[in-house]
Amino acid sequence: MTITDTPANPIAARLLEQLSSTVLPLIINGEQTSGGGELLTVTDPSSGQTLTTSASATAKDVDAAVGAARAAFETGPWSTMTPSQRQRLLHKFADALEENLDELATLESLNCGKPYAVARNFELPTGIDILRYHAGWATKLNGETRDISLPGQWHAYTLRQALGVAGLIVPWNVPFTIALSKIAPALASGCTVVLKPAELTPLTAVRVAQIALEVGIPAGVLNVVQGLGPVAGQALADHPDVDKVSFTGSTAVGKRLLASAAGNLKKLSLELGGKSPVVIYPDADMAKAIPGAAMSIFANSGQVCAAGSRLYVHEDVAEEVIAGISKFAESMNVGAGLNPSTQLGPLISEVQRERVLGYIAAGIADGAELVTGGVKAAGDGFFVAPTVLRNVSADMSIVREEIFGPVLSVSTFSDEDSLAEVLRRANDSDYGLNSIIFTQDISRALLFAKRIQAGNVRVNTGAGMDANMPFGGFKQSGWGHENGREGIEAYTSIKSVTVKLD
């Protein structure tokens, strides 16, 4: 593990000067406003230093944003815009985001501590591609005619229509891309939006809303109300004029949103926690399996809901795999996101770092063997060394609970364990978001895909997320899906229309 520093960056220098001299505003009905809440401090997790202060929305501010979104949906220009007009405008929006990619990636790296190259070359382009994908759906949402069996002559059909005002609540781990994965289908369907970014990471959300206004998306269509979850987030979830809430975050908060939805029975999409299994068989291509398993947990410093945090490896290759992943971990450059050589950035906050270290300590106390890592990494930021723990048991907190850090728990299986037994252990979790298997046996892979209790299955890779593939979880990993046809239809409702012809 190598510690890297932050080099000079011309874009960062300009942005840091701007951020230090201004207060990040709310965006309500096309206007930048100061909000009524106490100012929030936004911190660079790579250094622990303050980046800027941000406005904080109160319930009154959220009400104003919802009112603006409602007016834009019902009587504003968004309500009369044709699907092709929305499509063209969303493509223009995507082009403008791409033109500002260097600035947006720098903001994301500063705010989250993630490697700039990852933000610039992967995460942000993925978000922009998601926006372009959904722009195409704007002209393809439709109902259909139906043949019905009532006596007489009938013309029967369905209408698919936008729900209305969507409240979008996004987390701090991948703020730009997750925001776009919600904004894109909402706007393409014809809904209007109130976006509530995490209070720790509001920078790109506000800039995205500013760019939306610059390209001509009407005022009130995309509002941003950063603030505290129990205040701004709760007000948005409780609001009687919000028709849908889409939330990505912890399972605990997701459960609380169920009560909030009860007031007006608003629609809910919940993408929640995960404790995803990775299974490696002896016939796997180790040149793919070892780095694939390593990156499935260490990418974004483990702050990924779909992270492969539970490794089940066959005992015949366990030593090779554990040594390979540990070597991978020890070779990673840990440091500030803006350093080009950084591969592993900090955790988002000091609180999160201490939480992760607490889990590691608890695992060791419970009998797990520390292979590598397990400590704070050097530097002023919130760094934790990538960590591998072996000889774990199913009842340990490090195996059962989502840690949200670069911590891998490893256990083994043998020839005496059938695929059914491996699946039983992999499925022994409250969560069911993602799963990964490395094997050359196609029958084994397909049976695993059929029987694993997870919304997503990756075979011989840790990758596989695409805008055309629905993403969602089983069990306590959530309700509903994002992306694909399923994702955009979640922002619509269906009407049945029957016309008597005789």
Secondary structure, DSSP 8 states (H G I E B T S, - for coil): -EEE-----HHHHHHHHHHHHSEE-EEETTEEE--SS--EEEEETTTTEEEEEE----HHHHHHHHHHHHHHHHTSHHHH--HHHHHHHHHHHHHHHHHTHHHHHHHHHHHH---HHHIIIIIHHHHHHHHHHHHHHTTT----EE---SSS-EEEEEEEEE-SEEEEE--SSSHHHHHHHHHHHHHHHT-EEEEE--TT--HHHHHHHHHHHHTT--TTSEEE----IIIIIHHHHH-TT--EEEEES-HHHHHHHHHHHTTTT-EEEEE-----EEEE-TTS-HHHHHHHHHHHHHGGGG--TT---EEEEETTTHHHHHHHHHHHHHH-EEE-TTSTT-SB---S-HHHHHHHHHHHHHHHHTT-EEEE--SB-SSSS--B--EEEES--TTSHHHHS---SSEEEEEEE-TTS-HHHHHHHHH-SSEES--EEE-S-HHHHHHHHHHS--S--EES-S----TTS-B--EETTEES-BSHHHHHHTTEEEEEEEEE--
